[in-house]
Amino acid sequence: MFTRWIDLPTKRSVLLLGPRRSGKTTLLKHRFPDYAYATLDDLDNLSWARSDPKGFVQSLGKKAIIDEIQRHPVLTVAVKYAIDEEHSRFFMTGSSSAGLLDASADSLAGRIDIRALTTACWGEDSGPPTHRVFEEEASLMQRKLAQRQLEDAKQFGQFPEVLTAATAQDKMEILRNYRDTYFTRDLMMLSNLENLDGLMVLYHHVSRSIGSLLETSNLAREAGISFPTAKKYLNSLVQSQLVFRLTGYQYGPAKRYVKASKVYPADMGIVTAFGTPLAIGQQLENFVIAELEKRRKLGFLQADRLHHYRSGAGREIDVIIDSGETCMAVEIKSTEVPRKRDLRNLEDFAGTMNRPVRCILFYTGLDYQRIGKVELIPVAALYRGV
């Protein structure tokens, strides 16, 4: 087990959210070996929690880890009582936010911290962070090392178990197993989904739509399911942290969520598991945006969420990172020698804003550069960067 980059509170209870197999249980058991442990994946524990939630929580003592609590969100009421009346401390994990955040907001407001644990950031298995991606330069030696590892990272992704597998064949075997269990059958059971074929089509459709607006009506037609069902299945993927949305960016905060969304798999291993062929540009775009989203969820990027931008004339920016104080416009290009046309959308976007915009282009070259108002950052700079 390698050391994860997430910081956890030392005195407060925590709800840790993240996709299955992202390493939540391993992390907590490693950092808190003296805590009692129970998982609601165990049917005996689940039955006990449903029939006698207070008794179940009390049986764990004053310090405990409760795994997969989304299976019975009402258990948070008993957890609240133990925190308030018995000064207990709990680490709870959830691989789906469906119903869980509402329950915890009602029961545990002000009593717990909610944290996200994503699949590993690129380079997390190699040691602690070495630099801040947008403020510091990675060393040339490290960039060269990252360049050699980039293809594997884009293909196999960053699920911890995959990262520690010895061979490419082992990595593929793990991802196929994930596909047949965690990505499909477990998700169907947790989210009350019934159409496996429709779910499989959904994964392929999301992957093929990387970089484009996702039209749910097209998805429903392709999968042979109704529009409401397609919407439900897509929401289940989002709630299970397997995909994430980039909402359309508008200048006024009240308009930010009006534009259509783009949807990205949360880890490149998910795409590989389903064997969806991608263009080189799509693969790189998903890889970089997923890495940025991981850093946002871990608190290294200060933004409520990531956005994409599309003007009325159809000009697009891949990612907008708006912290309220600063705004970064980010484009991703699979080229070692960017051309002026690769910078045009960034320059045009900055020209329309009434406040400073930092324009950044991630590209596959090795050198940090500046062309006019646009900063060029190597994709390799993401390796061990936060």
C-alpha positions, 0 to 999 in steps of 0.5 A: 500500500502506497501513501495516499496524498489525502489529509484526514482530520485527527479529531473529527468524524469523517464521511469518505466518498469515492468509487469502489476500489479507490482504496478507501478501506485500505487507507483507513485500516492502514492509518487507524489500525486500532479502530473497530471495523465493520462493512455493510457489504456483509449481509449479517451486518447489514441486517443488524444495522437495519433491525437495530441501528443503535445497537449495531453502532454501540457494538463497535465501541467509541472508535470505528470504521463503517464501510459502505454506509450508503447501503443503509443511510439511516444508520447516520442517525445512530452515528449522530447519537453516538457522536453527541452523547458518547463522544464516539468518533467514526470514519464512514465510507460510501461508494455512492452518494445516492441518498447518503449526502441527504441523510448525512446532511440532516443527521450529521451537519456540523459533526463530520467532515465530508472528504473525497478519495479518488483513484490515485493521482498520476505519480501518487504511487511513486511518493509525495507531491514534488510541486504545484502544477500551476505554480512551480515547474517540475524538474526536467528529469522528472518530466522525462520520466513521466513522458516515458510512463504516460502511455501506460497511465493513459491506458490503465488508469490509476486504480490502486490495485491496477497500479501495483499489478506487476504486468500489463496482462495483470492490469487488464485482468483486474480491469476486466474483473472490475467491469464485470463486478464493480462497474456493472453488477454492483452498480445495478444492485446499489442503484436499482438498475435492471438493464445490463445491456443498457448500462453497457451501452451507456459506458460506451456512449459516455466514452465515445462522447468525450469532448462533446456535449452528451445528449441523453436523448441520443443515449436513450435511443442507442441503448434502446431505453426510455429517456427517463431511464437513460437519465436515471442510469447516467445519474447513477454513474455520477453518484457512484463517482465513476463519471463526472460532469463538466457544466457549461460556464457562463459569466454570471454565477446564476447561469453557470449550470444552465448550459449542457454538460460534458461527461467524462469517465473518472479514470482511464481504466474505466474506458479501457475496461470496456474496450471503447476505442478513442481518438488520441486527442480524446484519450489525452483530454480525458486523462488530463481533465480526470487528473485535474478533477482528482486534484479539485476533489482532494482540495489542491485546486480551489474551485467548487467544480470544473466547467467547460466553455462553449461560445455562441459561435461554437468556440470551445475551452476544455476546462474553466477553473474558477475559484472566484478570485482567479479564473484559469482557462485550460486547453489540452492538445495532443501535439508537441508543437502547438500552432497559433490556431491551438491558442486562438480560443484561449486568447478570444475567451480572455478577451471577452472577460472583464477580469484577468484570465490565466490562459494555459495549454497542456501539450505533449512536449517537454518544455515550459513555454509562453506564447503571447498570453498563453502558458504552455505546460507539459502534460508530464508536469501532472506527474507527482504534481498537485 
